[in-house]
């Protein structure tokens, strides 16, 4: 409930029944009555509604998990999506390991001043010569912009901003800019936890 508390937010997803997790870190800007549920609600109402528009129907968001990191670690709070939220773009999804990279920049020059997120679930029609094309590229950049915007709890209860978390130094850095890259990459297999 305190300003400057830092939270880890995990979005658990599936593409073609392959489990995926995206992790973001948010710092509290204004206080709220119950932080973790309000951050989950804010993320679902803003980010997820935009995110699903760039993904095909085989992409599913299963749950959001939020846990406090600073000033002290807190318990995990779950937001299970029943039924799962599915992608809205038409056409079958590319394989789960086909990803597009979003890079987050801070005013720190070192590697700790940068973060990356890997996005999967784009429809096959989104690819042209191994790059995201046209409206799919615009939807991706729009999603990055919404992730980076201040998240406001419902109804107007608390707000959070995206930060880069340095586990080594136990500090956060404000995100100053972001970049979406058009090449579609092949990501090596990972085995994440599932809700």
C-alpha positions as CSV (number, residue, x, y, z in Angstrom):
1,X,0.0,0.0,0.0
2,X,3.0,2.3,0.0
3,X,4.3,4.5,-2.8
4,X,7.6,3.1,-4.4
5,X,6.8,-0.5,-3.5
6,X,7.9,-2.7,-6.4
7,X,5.9,-5.7,-7.7
8,X,6.7,-8.6,-10.1
9,X,3.8,-9.3,-12.5
10,X,3.8,-12.7,-14.3
11,X,1.4,-13.3,-17.3
12,X,1.0,-17.0,-17.8
13,X,-0.1,-18.0,-21.4
14,X,-0.3,-20.8,-23.8
15,X,0.3,-20.9,-27.6
16,X,-0.6,-24.2,-29.2
17,X,-0.7,-25.7,-25.7
18,X,2.9,-24.7,-25.0
19,X,3.2,-22.8,-21.7
20,X,4.8,-19.3,-21.7
21,X,5.4,-16.6,-19.1
22,X,6.1,-12.9,-19.5
23,X,7.4,-11.1,-16.5
24,X,7.1,-7.3,-15.9
25,X,8.0,-5.2,-12.9
26,X,5.9,-2.3,-11.7
27,X,6.6,0.4,-9.1
28,X,3.7,1.9,-7.2
29,X,3.1,5.6,-8.0
30,X,0.0,6.3,-5.9
31,X,-1.4,4.2,-3.0
32,X,-4.3,1.9,-3.2
33,X,-6.6,0.0,-0.9
34,X,-5.3,-3.4,-1.8
35,X,-2.2,-3.3,-4.1
36,X,-1.8,-6.7,-5.8
37,X,-5.5,-7.2,-6.8
38,X,-5.6,-3.6,-8.0
39,X,-2.5,-4.0,-10.1
40,X,-3.9,-7.3,-11.5
41,X,-7.2,-5.5,-12.4
42,X,-5.3,-2.5,-14.0
43,X,-3.2,-4.9,-16.1
44,X,-6.2,-6.9,-17.2
45,X,-8.2,-3.8,-18.1
46,X,-5.5,-2.0,-20.1
47,X,-2.7,-4.3,-21.2
48,X,-4.5,-7.6,-21.7
49,X,-7.3,-6.0,-23.8
50,X,-4.7,-4.5,-26.1
51,X,-2.3,-7.6,-26.1
52,X,-5.0,-10.0,-27.2
53,X,-5.8,-7.9,-30.3
54,X,-2.3,-8.8,-31.8
55,X,-2.6,-12.6,-31.1
56,X,-4.3,-15.4,-32.9
57,X,-7.0,-17.6,-31.4
58,X,-4.5,-20.3,-30.3
59,X,-3.0,-17.8,-27.9
60,X,-4.6,-17.9,-24.4
61,X,-3.9,-15.9,-21.3
62,X,-4.4,-18.2,-18.3
63,X,-3.6,-16.1,-15.2
64,X,-1.7,-13.2,-13.7
65,X,0.4,-13.6,-10.6
66,X,1.6,-10.5,-8.7
67,X,4.1,-10.5,-5.8
68,X,5.8,-7.7,-4.0
69,X,9.6,-7.5,-4.1
70,X,10.4,-4.2,-2.3
71,X,10.6,-3.1,0.4
72,X,10.1,-6.7,1.5
73,X,8.9,-9.7,-0.3
74,X,5.2,-10.4,0.0
75,X,2.9,-13.3,-0.7
76,X,1.8,-14.1,-4.3
77,X,-1.7,-13.0,-5.4
78,X,-3.4,-14.9,-8.3
79,X,-5.8,-13.6,-10.9
80,X,-7.0,-16.8,-12.7
81,X,-8.8,-16.0,-15.9
82,X,-11.9,-18.2,-16.2
83,X,-12.4,-18.8,-19.0
84,X,-8.9,-18.0,-20.5
85,X,-8.6,-14.8,-22.5
86,X,-8.0,-15.8,-26.2
87,X,-6.4,-13.9,-29.1
88,X,-8.6,-11.8,-31.3
89,X,-6.5,-11.7,-34.6
90,X,-7.7,-14.0,-37.4
91,X,-5.6,-16.9,-38.6
92,X,-3.7,-19.6,-37.0
93,X,-0.8,-18.7,-34.6
94,X,2.8,-19.2,-35.5
95,X,4.6,-21.8,-33.4
96,X,5.1,-20.8,-29.7
97,X,8.9,-20.3,-30.2
98,X,8.3,-17.7,-32.9
99,X,8.7,-14.4,-31.0
100,X,9.1,-10.7,-31.5
101,X,11.4,-8.8,-29.1
102,X,10.4,-5.6,-27.2
103,X,13.3,-3.8,-25.5
104,X,12.9,-1.5,-22.5
105,X,15.5,1.3,-21.9
106,X,16.3,3.3,-18.8
107,X,18.7,6.2,-18.3
108,X,21.3,3.7,-16.9
109,X,24.1,2.9,-19.4
110,X,24.9,-0.6,-18.2
111,X,23.1,-3.8,-19.0
112,X,21.1,-3.4,-15.8
113,X,19.5,-0.4,-17.5
114,X,17.8,-2.5,-20.2
115,X,15.2,-5.2,-20.3
116,X,13.7,-7.5,-22.9
117,X,10.3,-9.1,-23.4
118,X,9.5,-11.8,-25.8
119,X,6.1,-11.9,-27.4
120,X,4.5,-15.0,-29.0
121,X,1.1,-15.8,-30.4
122,X,1.1,-13.7,-33.6
123,X,-1.0,-15.1,-36.5
124,X,0.9,-16.6,-39.4
125,X,-0.4,-13.8,-41.7
126,X,1.6,-11.3,-39.5
127,X,4.8,-12.6,-41.0
128,X,6.4,-11.4,-44.2
129,X,10.0,-12.3,-45.0
130,X,10.6,-13.2,-41.4
131,X,9.4,-9.8,-40.1
132,X,6.2,-8.5,-38.6
133,X,4.2,-6.6,-41.2
134,X,1.7,-3.7,-41.4
135,X,-1.1,-3.7,-38.9
136,X,0.5,-6.5,-36.9
137,X,3.6,-4.3,-36.4
138,X,1.3,-1.4,-35.3
139,X,-0.6,-3.6,-32.9
140,X,2.7,-4.8,-31.4
141,X,4.0,-1.2,-30.9
142,X,0.7,-0.2,-29.4
143,X,0.9,-3.1,-26.9
144,X,4.4,-2.0,-25.9
145,X,3.1,1.5,-25.4
146,X,0.2,0.3,-23.2
147,X,2.6,-1.9,-21.1
148,X,4.8,1.1,-20.6
149,X,1.9,3.4,-19.7
150,X,0.9,4.0,-16.1
151,X,-1.4,1.3,-14.9
152,X,-4.4,2.6,-12.9
153,X,-6.4,0.4,-10.5
154,X,-10.1,0.0,-10.8
155,X,-11.9,2.3,-10.0
156,X,-9.0,4.9,-9.9
157,X,-7.5,3.0,-7.0
158,X,-3.7,3.2,-7.1
159,X,-1.3,3.5,-10.0
160,X,1.9,1.8,-11.1
161,X,4.6,2.4,-13.7
162,X,6.9,-0.1,-15.5
163,X,10.4,-0.4,-14.2
164,X,13.5,-2.5,-14.8
165,X,14.3,-4.6,-11.7
166,X,18.0,-5.4,-10.9
167,X,17.9,-8.5,-8.6
168,X,21.6,-8.2,-8.0
169,X,21.4,-4.6,-6.7
170,X,17.8,-4.9,-5.4
171,X,16.9,-1.6,-7.1
172,X,14.6,-0.5,-9.9
173,X,15.2,1.8,-12.9
174,X,12.4,3.8,-14.5
175,X,11.7,2.9,-18.1
176,X,12.4,5.9,-20.3
177,X,11.9,4.5,-23.8
178,X,11.1,1.2,-25.6
179,X,11.8,-0.3,-29.0
180,X,9.9,-3.0,-30.8
181,X,11.9,-5.0,-33.3
182,X,10.3,-6.3,-36.5
183,X,12.4,-9.5,-37.0
184,X,10.6,-12.7,-35.9
185,X,13.1,-14.8,-33.8
186,X,13.1,-18.4,-32.9
187,X,13.4,-18.8,-29.1
188,X,14.9,-21.9,-27.6
189,X,12.7,-24.1,-25.5
190,X,12.0,-23.2,-21.9
191,X,10.0,-24.9,-19.2
192,X,8.1,-22.3,-17.2
193,X,5.8,-22.9,-14.2
194,X,2.1,-23.0,-14.9
195,X,-0.7,-21.6,-12.7
